[in-house]
Amino acid sequence: MFDTSKVRKKMGEVVERFKGEMAKVRTGRAHPDMLAGVKVEAYGQVMPLNQVANVVVADGTLLTVMPFDPSNLSKIAEAIRADQTLGLNPADDGRIIRVPIPALTEERRKEIVKNAGAKVEEAKIGIRNAREDGRKEAKNLELAEDVRKRAEKEIDDLTHEFSSQVEDLFKAKEAEIMKI
């Protein structure tokens, strides 16, 4: 009998990574994960924003960034401004950085959905790669023909299951993005 738990685990990891990517996608409301991808040059090296500052939602349209070290204030604001995919313009008052989240235009919403769609394809590729790895493993075990066919069918079922999860997550995110 072929154990599909490795394949299930790999596909589950792909879906979890995809969920993390979808959490970073901007939806028009302020969310701390929006700045998760921002890298700041501090202390002589490039670090994730959450290691040099605390990001808090002040209200639905404003994030506040409080640096742990005030000397990094301008570097943090510069890093947020430099990330063109965010399209944000932070302002600092010498202590904290305020990041207003502008309302999304219809065109910008469609562009965000398109970018999220690219992440869907990446996730599906990861799922298909896990499927191929599982199939190769089943083939290399020299299993009886009927056992190998059953294993391939189980792997294909897993592929369909996890691809459906990715599609469902994307549809939910798309609805959230397009909602005004």
N, C-alpha and C positions, 0 to 999 in steps of 0.2 A: 504494500500500500504506500502511496506517495503522500507525504505530509505537506500541505499547502500553507502551513503557518508562516513560513519565511516569506512567501509571496504576499500573503495577507499583511504581514508586518511592513514590508517594503512599500506596498501600496498605501497603507495607513499613514506611513511617514510622509508620503507625497501629498496626501490630502491635508495632513496637519500643516505642512509647509505652505500649502495653498491657502489654508485658512489664515495663516499669519500674514501672507501677502495681501489677502483681501482686507484684513484689518487695517492695513496701511493705506488703502485706497481712500481718497478723499470723497466725502459724500455731501459736502455743503455745511455740515455741522462740525464744530470744533471737537477734536478727539486727540488725546496725547499721542496715540500711535501714528498720527499723521507725520510726526517728526522723527519717527523711529529710524528712518534711513539716513538721517542727517549725521555727517561726520565732522567733527571739530578738531582743528589742529591746536592741541594744548599740551603744555609741558614737553614740547619737542616731539610729539607723536600724534598721529591721527586717532581719535577716540570717538565712540558713539556718543551722541548728545546726552543720553541718559546717564553717562558716567561723569559728566562735568556739570550737569544741571538737572533741576527738577522741573518737569513740565506738568502744568495744571490747567484744567479747563476753568476759565473765569466765568464764562457764560456760553451760550450756544454759538457765539460768533467770535470768541476771543480766547486765545491760549496765552498763559503767562509762563515765562521761562525764568526760573531763579537759579543763577549760577552758584555753584558751591564756592567758587573762588571769584570774587568780583573782577579780578584782573582779566578774566576770560570773557567778559561781557561783550566786547566788540567782536571778538573772534567768533562767538556763538551767533551773534546777529548776522555777521558776514556769511557764515556757513549756511544759515537758513535762507538768506537772500540768494546765495549762489546756487541752490538746488532749484533749477528751472522747472522741474516736474511739479513742484509744489505751487509755484506762482505766488509766493507770499512775500510781504514787505514788512519785516519786523521793525519796531521802534523801541529804543531803550531810553530809560530815564536816569541812568547811572546806577540803578540798583537791580531792576528787573527788566526783562524784555517782554513787550506786549506784541503779540502776533495776531492782528485782526484777520479773520477768515472771511474773505469777500464772497458774496453770493455768486453762485455758479451760473454762467450763461448757458443757454441751450447748446451752443456749439462746444463749450468746454465740457459739459456733461457727456456729450457724445464722444468726445476725445478721451475722456476718462474711461468710459465703457469700452472703447476700442482698446485702450492700453490694458484694461483688466482682461479683455478677451485674449490678448497675447499671453497673459499669465495662465489662462485656462488651457491654452494649447501646450504650454510648457508642462503643466501638471499632467495632461493626458499623455504626453510623450514619456514622462517619468513612469506613469502607470503601465504604458505599453512596454517600456524597457524592463520593468519588473516582470511582466507577463513573459517576455522572451527569455529572461533569465530562468524563470520557473520551468518553461518548456524545455530549455536546453538541459536543465538539471534532470528532469523526468526522462528525457531521451538518453542521457548518459548513464542512468541507473540500470539499463537493460531490464526493464520491467516487461511483464507479459503484455502483449498487444492490447488486450481489453483494459488492463490496469492503466497503461499509458494513456489510452484514449479517455478513460474516466478522469485521470489527473488533468489532461489538457482541457476537458470540459469544465472541471472545477476551476481551473485557472482562468478560462474564458469568462465564466460566471463572475468570478471575483473582479476581473477587468471591467465587466459591464457594471457591476455594483459600485465600484469606486469611481468610475467615470460618471455615473449618474449622480453620485454625491457631489463631485466637482461641478457638474452642470447645475444642480440644485443650489449650491452655494453661490454660483455666479449669477443665476437668475434672481436670487434674493438680493444680492449686492447691486445688480443692475436696476432693480425696482427701487432700491434705496437711493441710488445715485440720481435716477430720473425723476424722483419725487420732488416736487417744488415746495 
